Amino acid sequence: MKKGVLCLLICVLVFASGACKKPGEDIEVSKPGTEGNKGGLSKPVGEDAVSRLQGAVLKNLTVVGEDGPYYCNLTENMIGTYSYMPEDHPVLVCKDPVYNITYYVNYGRDYYIYAKRGEESECAVEIPARDLYCREGVLYFRTDEFDMYTFDSFADGAILAYDPTKGSVEVVMNEPTFQMVVYPDGMLYEVDEEHSNEGSTRIVTRHQFFYSFETKESKELPPPMRTISRWKEYQLVAEISEDENRGVVGYRLETPQGESDGRSVGWTKLPALFCTMEDGIYYYDTKKDILMHYDVETDTTETVTELAFSSTFPSGFLHTEDAVYFSNGLRYSFAEDKQHLVKIREKESAHIANFYTDGESLFVLADGMLWLYEEEKVMETGYTTSELPGRSFTVGCYEAVLHPLGE
């Protein structure tokens, strides 16, 4: 099947039983190697119908808002998408502003997609998933077998779309995508092509595509290297030197259509951790343990905060209006201009991988599971200590409580 072309399968699929309770035919959801497994989560029913999957029809939906101009998720949640290892930073939470729904992946449990409204959660799509984005009231996501399930009617990494008003789930792109980001005008996604040379060395060539919502078509984006992240409508595209070394000398801002206004970022290497927001690009300097902010409009860089200790490399950070949360346990408060070490109650040894937000609540991926994260103040002052010269943090003022999400 040709890459980048909108694919339609020729079978009808219905999901039932398991964690999501939906009307229709009962089909057992089974894991590879278990009795009754017929190839995974899907069961072909017909050969003439367009591919459809069934999710839950969410009741009492009312349009209460609209999408933003540039992004289809809060950019705070999208840091993993822009790292060198996106598989380690799945985008597990997305707020739909149209219907005021918080979608999340029940990560570490059944890996299905749940819809949270108020204090209540319900299973929306009984498909293991990651990388959630909402556009015009529709949820887009990538499938992932997570070494637990198998798919026999779409690829591991296929891009699907869920409409909560109908409960319908459509296959948008039946490709084994490596990563993807949804934007108002289209989707940027990558597909790996594996091949071997004469010495049987495994070689992977990564292809990047842009799928247009207007034309319903994909096109492969040409070299040079570019990220699938955007600052507003622009991608970061590598600028290559013209000498024999052909090295990266910077990154220019360019649209998927090749349009550029001449602005560029003078990085010769992308930071391991960075995310773009409307006010610029935030990135973590791993050599100096500093969170930096690059203002694209003014072409200036400033220090946000110098991390108080570097013994644990933060694998992620979440920048909110009031604070920056680091996965090594530090929280930097803008109002106080102070760093707090926040320990997790009854789980002090828990490993935090990523933080997420829906704009109101905080979520955390800890010890391989997604939790609702809540801080409680337990002491007024605490005590201040230091591990690096000139940098200090406060201990004892706050503790975090991890609440299990509804299943």
PEFENLIN-V538966 format. One line per field, one symbol per residue. ss: DSSP state (~ for helix, > for strand, _ for the rest). psi: psi as a letter, one per 20 degrees, with the letter a starting at -180 (. if undefined). A space follows every 50 residues. Layout:
BEGIN
ss: ???
psi: ???
END
This chain:
BEGIN
ss: ___________>______________________________________ _>>>____________________~~~~~~~~___~~~____>>>>____ >>>>>_______>>>>>__>>>>>>___>>>>>>>__>>>>>>_______ ________>>>>>____>>>>>>___>>>>>>>__>>>>>>>>>>>____ _>>>>>>>>>>>____>>>>_____>>>>>>__>>>>>>>_______>>> >>>>_________>>________>>>>__>>>>>>____>>>>>>____> >>>>>>__________>>>___>>>>___>>>>____>>>>>>>______ _>>>>>>____>>>>>__>>>>>>>>>_____>>>>>>__>>>>>>>>>> >>>>___
psi: ppqjpppprlqpppprabhpoqqapoppoqqpiqpipkjbiqophriiqq pqqpaqopqlpppiarqrhhqjrphhijghhjrhmhhimqoipppoigjl poqqpmpieijrpqppociqqqpgplpprrmpqppljppqrqqphkkhrq piirqojqprppoihhjqoqogomqmqhrqpprhiapprqppoprqahjk ppppppppqppphgikqqqpprrapqrjqqodjqroppppqiahhlrpia prpqrijjqqjiqrplpipqqhoqqprhjbppqpohhilppqppohgilq pqpgqoqiqjhopoirqooahhrppqijiqpppggilqppooqppjlhjp opgqqrqjigqqqpopkjqpqpppqppiqggbqprqhqpjprqpqihqqq pppqqq.
END
